[in-house]
């Protein structure tokens, strides 16, 4: 499945990782950049900073969870695929890793024009995680440490720049202090996170993992405005209990399009791709939701609107617009059949991820609900769905570099800024990582404008408008949609980032230049081809050629 | 006084929200302290006309308005009650010297024209009084003279008026005839802006549906038929904008004046007709053919409609260089004419009675008259004909159905002039429309050009909708932007709001 070179060096890398971990429990360690969190934002941030040449430390509560896909086992989609391509153009990791570990590739919106093609892939959860861990270990100057971060260390600000304080490092759970000239927080849903099952709630950032409470407090002390958001995840279903016979089958593309500009093809054989299945909810689902409403705190709050820990950032709307759970969907749009995608979790996984069934009702009710969905009548739940509530920081407190306005050298990326989705997190992570590196070298910042990329749209929306619900990328958010295509992300970003940041590898920019020269060759070739409308019509009778300017050579 | 009148009108029209939170009788005194810096400048200007007059109105708008009221009046008990005229002495804030006694008005924001705190001084309209008060205002900290149109600009920025309403206000101030006033008032009340906003909403809806189809149709349930709906929205909009644009420039004509051109052969009596309409000797008249060599223009109010009446040089072949130029100018005028008054000497007609029809039509063709609606055929010098001859001509012309309205008159005796003016008024009404009936008219070339762009963009949608959805949506986006440019409102977030209201979209 995987390219051989990775398997070959895996063991050596793990050894390398453990040798680097030894002897780092000494307090007073000094790094250029410290990244807190090992999710999609954290890994991209840490790798980008290290690529630039910063001594980087990635601190995570559990080494084994680096690169975990906490929710859906897929990457990309409409708008989100654009983000993955742009992250890849900035030499990010996720695009390449998806190409390695994808098990079902599909380009959405094929018929709607190249500007809105949505590159999407199901990935193997376990393969992706281990590939990410290998990638992190293989990155020079990038160190990893298993610890929780309890506090931020700050000093008086650098008077020549705006800001009330300057970050100098972090204090870990064991009291050790690690010094760093820049700190990037990518804590995802862990900031004062709490998990919701029916009416009960347990502190936690993800199933079986403790929340980060100390850090949340220290951010309050620094005067950051926080809000509360929530999200949810569906139950995982055992594959053998699903009856796929009656369901609509969806195949992957015959010629999978890789995410990365570095890859000509994806790792998996096209014919070996796994299948996805589509089913729909029935009126019975609606009944179960209504009957169990009393035992479902999360949804009850939904109808009251998101609650803020502190003052509401903006007057909160009655509901999130994205219908985060099946409960909200059937309550807001009753009497409809809602789509449920049954997605494979991996090549050897026994689990199915039912996309569209995120729910927080008690487990018994979840079982009862699945009974009413064709194909899932006998479904066996391996892990119940649950909701997560967590703190986010009002992203209007950030510069477009994702550095906080209050604290110099402190960056934020990912769900902590109120976004949802792996791709949005990765996109912020790479921008924060690049700028943290530039910050440590006192170099001018690197930002992307709305005219240059979806990353620019994302960060501009966040830092100028803020959020009232988890922010998700859509192509409709981009004013310059027709030029911000997935196919030209490298031409828009790679060359400029290479010159301005130094966080882009040489191989990457060589590839981008090669593509650029092939493109301009192609364009000049096309321009040299000049015929009259009449001739064109003869050559291409099936193409509608306008008659208006007939006679002109084109 | 003009401003007061407008403000009164606005109140009547309900543009101002009249549910004003009561401030009690007086504002607290601390309001009279020097306003904090950095809140933006406070501006002032003479708002009534220049020159000696009974009353002059000086307006102040901005955060320091209360401060300057206090400084100029030295009121002991604070500010006057909101929106109530108070007679008070006005004195120089530095020397304390009495400048005038006048009415003061205090409009606390946001219930004011500009949305900011405003004050008005109604003082005696002598140039010395006005300049003394303006000087006193200019000496206060944080105050500066307003730039042209700055009050209205602030009102626009505060969302009190949209762009069409601003234009309506401008037109109202410049309205010279009754019909112009009616049209401007209607536009200022927001009728036109409302029409454009309705379109804007339709378009936003269409765009939202298309965007939903692009962003969600493959992963979520977007009902079939969404695209058909978009098609219907767009088609309906195209039709409405099209008919709005093809109103024969009624509104624009009414706003800028109808071009009426008197043309005809030399010595037919064109200048005499002009003088008869103006009721003054505006143009030189003589029995010599070719007296008028240049275009003579007069602005007139005919039945409430603004008319720019041009008398032109007679059309004839000539070797005189000056007259040649005159004929060229006549032709140029005829090109731009909204209404042509084609003038013929009735004696000439009588002489050519056997090929009357041919003569008339070649004459009209020569004048470049395309539709009979745009022309009035005037037969002058009926005083030179006998009754019987006249009757014969009448009968002969009645048979011709394709002729424009015919008026028989004599500039010399004045007979038939009244009837001619009645016909002229009727034609003007057709050209300008009744500003109070039907859809509000398009009044500005600016609107026309944006609407054309909007239509063009909708055409792009039609062109691309089967081939490339993103490009089709781009057409709708730029159509929406063109509409937004007319009223000055372009919304983006509202599209997403609509998407999420109308569709069920999952995570």
Interface residues (C-beta under 8 A of the other chain):
Chain A: X77 X78 X79 X108 X109 X111 X112 X113 X114 X115 X116 X118 X231 X232 X321 X322 X323 X324 X329 X332 X333 X336 X337 X338 X339 X341 X355 X356 X358 X420 X465 X472 X474 X475 X476 X477 X479 X481 X482
Chain B: X211 X213 X214 X215 X216 X218 X219 X220 X221 X467 X468 X469 X470 X471 X473 X474 X477 X492 X493 X495 X496 X497 X499 X500 X504 X505 X506 X507
